[in-house]
Amino acid sequence: KQWYQRRVAITAGGQPQTFLLEGREGKMVLEGAKPGDWVKVNPEQIGVFRVKYSEALLQRLLPIVKNQALSAADRLGIQEDLFALAKAGYCATPDLLTLMGSYVNERNYVVLGSINTN
């Protein structure tokens, strides 16, 4: 049996919070988050793990990716996670294609380079 324990940072509606995740999965209560708020797990990509968002959470991220309200590191991380999950068969290709539409205004070389090579 493997034991996982890692600190997970989450931004909910722009408010950073930190949790200790014990195990491969977990549930966290986001203080101050309101229904409909966007949630970005692993802000600035400080942790070494992939994030699989539910379809509803991914939909909430689309507008802030499109208007570049997130940092380049976060925009990079979201698409790299989804590409990796799609390649491994853990998410649907249409979800990935929908996300790619949000990068229409992207101008960051690193983010665009990653999209191009994925």
C-alpha positions in Angstrom: 0.0 0.0 0.0 1.4 3.4 -1.0 0.9 6.3 1.3 0.5 9.8 -0.2 0.7 12.9 1.8 1.1 16.3 0.1 0.2 19.9 0.6 -2.3 21.1 -1.9 -2.9 24.7 -2.7 -6.3 25.8 -4.1 -7.5 29.1 -5.3 -11.2 29.5 -5.0 -12.6 32.7 -6.5 -9.2 34.2 -6.2 -8.7 33.3 -2.5 -5.7 31.0 -1.8 -6.1 28.1 0.6 -3.8 25.2 1.6 -4.8 21.6 2.5 -3.0 18.4 3.5 -4.0 15.6 1.2 -3.6 12.2 2.7 -4.1 9.5 0.1 -4.6 9.6 -3.7 -7.9 11.5 -3.4 -9.6 13.7 -0.9 -12.4 16.2 -0.3 -11.8 19.7 0.9 -14.1 22.3 2.2 -13.2 25.7 0.6 -13.8 28.4 3.1 -15.5 31.5 1.7 -16.2 29.9 -1.7 -19.6 30.5 -3.2 -21.5 28.3 -5.6 -20.3 29.1 -9.1 -16.9 30.3 -8.0 -14.0 29.1 -10.2 -11.4 26.8 -8.5 -7.8 26.4 -9.6 -6.0 23.6 -7.9 -2.2 23.8 -7.7 -1.8 27.5 -8.3 1.5 28.5 -10.0 2.0 24.7 -10.5 4.0 24.4 -7.3 3.1 20.7 -6.8 4.2 17.8 -8.9 0.9 16.2 -9.7 -1.9 16.3 -12.3 -5.3 17.8 -11.7 -8.5 16.4 -13.2 -11.3 18.9 -13.0 -14.9 18.0 -13.1 -16.7 19.2 -16.2 -18.5 21.9 -14.2 -15.3 23.2 -12.7 -13.5 23.1 -16.0 -16.4 25.2 -17.5 -15.9 27.8 -14.8 -12.2 28.1 -15.7 -12.8 28.7 -19.4 -13.6 32.4 -19.2 -10.7 33.3 -16.9 -8.3 31.4 -19.2 -9.7 33.2 -22.2 -9.4 36.7 -20.6 -6.0 35.7 -19.1 -7.1 36.4 -15.5 -4.8 33.6 -14.5 -1.0 33.7 -14.6 0.8 32.2 -17.6 2.0 29.3 -15.3 -1.6 28.5 -14.4 -2.8 28.7 -18.0 0.1 26.4 -18.9 -0.7 24.0 -16.1 -4.4 23.6 -16.9 -3.8 22.7 -20.5 -0.8 20.5 -19.8 -2.8 18.5 -17.2 -5.8 18.1 -19.5 -3.5 17.0 -22.4 -1.8 14.4 -20.2 -5.1 13.1 -18.9 -6.6 12.9 -22.4 -3.5 11.0 -23.7 -3.8 8.6 -20.8 -7.5 8.1 -21.4 -8.7 9.8 -18.1 -10.7 12.6 -19.7 -12.7 13.1 -22.9 -11.2 14.6 -26.0 -14.1 17.0 -26.4 -13.3 18.5 -23.0 -9.8 19.2 -24.2 -10.9 20.7 -27.5 -13.4 23.0 -25.6 -10.5 24.1 -23.4 -8.3 24.8 -26.4 -10.9 27.4 -27.6 -10.2 29.4 -24.5 -6.6 30.0 -25.6 -7.7 32.1 -28.6 -6.1 35.3 -27.0 -3.0 33.5 -25.7 0.3 35.4 -26.4 2.7 33.7 -24.0 5.4 31.9 -25.9 5.7 29.1 -23.3 2.0 28.4 -23.2 1.7 28.5 -27.0 4.7 26.3 -27.4 3.3 23.7 -25.0 0.0 23.7 -26.9 1.8 23.3 -30.2 3.9 20.3 -28.9 1.0 18.5 -27.2 
